[in-house]
Structures are given as structure tokens and as C-alpha cells.
Amino acid sequence: MATPAEIGAFVEKIVTAMGLTLHAEVEEMPDGLRINLTGEDGSLLIRHQGEALGALQHVVGSVFRQDVDERRRLVVDCQGYRKAKDAELKQMATFLAEKARNSGLAQEIGPLNPYERRIVHLAVGEVDRVSSESIGDAFEKTVIISLK
């Protein structure tokens, strides 16, 4: 079982191998670990809608899958990019849940990856009289938000 410090060191080793100068700081959260990357090369990870950050997230998640309880998440963030995107997604999900509740019409959001779908389902769960469900066959699926 890897410790948070070992996971942080691994992430730093990967970004160094990518030729980037970044520092990893591990933050314990109630639902898992967040590895926050900071430094002068952070913008390189988050350009093109964070594709490189997403790839790094995938590698780290794959390597430490056995070390992290499935109810806990391992999130790699850079300069607060993912935290801001998560807040934006949660706000959009709440808005669509309210819209579904008030209009009675189902709302769609997506396509979303599993991490993003989890954020949407949790946000929708906080709104009375609405529910959410993922549809689709691919890795990225659409979430339908509708009245219960």
C-alpha cells in the first residue's frame, strides 16, 4: 500500500520525466487524495483543455488503483485547474437539475468521463425530486437529469 508521500513522489518523477518543473503537494480529502501540482510549467499541463493533465491522471490512477479504496478518489490537479472545472461542472449540474425540476423536462449533460459523471450525480443528488442516470456504451457517457 503506497503512502500519500510515495504517490506524490511518483507524480513528481513522472512530470520530471516529461521535462516539466513542477512540485507535487498531496492533500488528504474526505473522499480521497488530491495531488496539487504547482510551478512554472503548469500551463503546459493544462493547455488544450487539460488533455495532458487528464493523461497524467489516467497514468497515476492506473498505477495506484490497488492502493486506493474504490470509494476514495485519487485526483491530480495543476494550478487549481481541475478544482475550478469541478466547481463549474457542479454548478451546471445543479442548474440543470433545478431546470428539470421546474420545467418537468429531462435535461442532458455530456459526454462526460467517469470522474465528471460522479461530480454530476453527486450534485444532482443534492436537489430534491430529481434523479440522474448515465446512458451510453462508451467510456464517455451522457447524463440525463429528470424528475423522480
N, C-alpha and C positions, 0 to 999 in steps of 0.2 A: 504494500500500500504506500503510494507516494505521499509525501507531506506537501503542504502548500508551498513551502520554500523550494522543494525539489521541482515542483511544477513551474514555479516562477523562473527558476534557473534554466529549465528546459526551454521555456519560451524565449528567454534572453539568448540562449545558444542558437535557436532557430533564426531569430531576427538578425543576429550577428552573421550567421552563415548566409543570410540574404543580402549582406552588405549594408545593413542598416544600423544606425547608432540609436538605440532605444533602451530604456530602463523599464523593467517589469516590477510592478508592486502588486502583491496579492492581497485582496480584501476578502475577508470572510463575510458572507451574507447569510441570512436565514435559510435561503433556498440553494446555497452553493457557494462557489468561489468565483470572484471576478478578478481577472488579471488585467490591470491597467498599465498600458504602455505609454510612456512619455519620452519626449526627446525631439531633437531637431529633424529626424527623418520620419516623424509620424505622418506627415502629409502624404508620403509615398504609399503608406498602407491604406489610407482612406480615399485616395482618388479613385475615379471610375466607380462611384457608389460603393466603395469599400470592398471591392472584389478580392483584393489581396488579404484584407483583414478576414474576410469570410473563409478564404482558403486556409489561412493560419488557424482560424477557429476549428475548421474541419480536421486538420492535422493534429492539433492538440487534443481535441475531443476523441479522436480515434486512438491516440497513444494512451490516454488516461481513462478510457471507457471503463475498465475494470476497477479503477481506483476511486471512482465517484459513484455513489449510490444513485440509482436511477431517478429518485425523487429530488436529487440535488443537481444543480446545473454548474457547468464549468464554462464561463464566459470570458472571451478575450476581447478587450476594448482598447481603443487607441485614442488618446486625447479627448475622451468623452463622446466620441462619435456614436458608438453603439448605444450608450445611455440616452443620448438625445433622440436617436432614431426610435428606440424603445418607447420613450415618452410620447413621441409623435404618433406612433402606431397605436398605443393605448388610448390616446386622445381620439383618434379616428375611430377606433372600435367602439368607444363609449358614445361618440356622436352617432354612429350608425345604429347602435343598439337603441338609443333614445328615438331615433327616426323610425325604426321598425316598430317600437312600442307605440308611438304616437300615430303613425300612419296605418299600421296593421300590415304593411307591405314588407316582404322579406328584402334584406339588403345583402349585398355581396362585397367581399373584400378579398383581393388576391390577384395573382397567385402568390402564395407565401410558403416559405420553408418551415420545417417543424418548429424551430425556435420562435419564429414570428407568429405561427398559429397558436402556440402556447400563450403568448402575450395577449393575443386577441381573445382566446377562450377565457382567460382569467379576467380580463376587463369586462367582457360581456356578462360573466358570472356575477359581477357586482351590480348589475342593473336588473331591477325587478321585472318579472313577467316576460323575459326574453331568453332565448337559448341560442346556442351556436353549434354548427356541425361542419366538419370538413368534408369536402367532396372532391373527387378526382382520383386518378390512378397513379399519378407521377409523384416524384419527390416533392414538388411544389404543388400545393392544392389550394382551392378556393374555400373560403369560409362563408357559410350562409348564416345570417343572423335573422331570427324570426320570432314571432310571438310564441309563447309556450302554449 
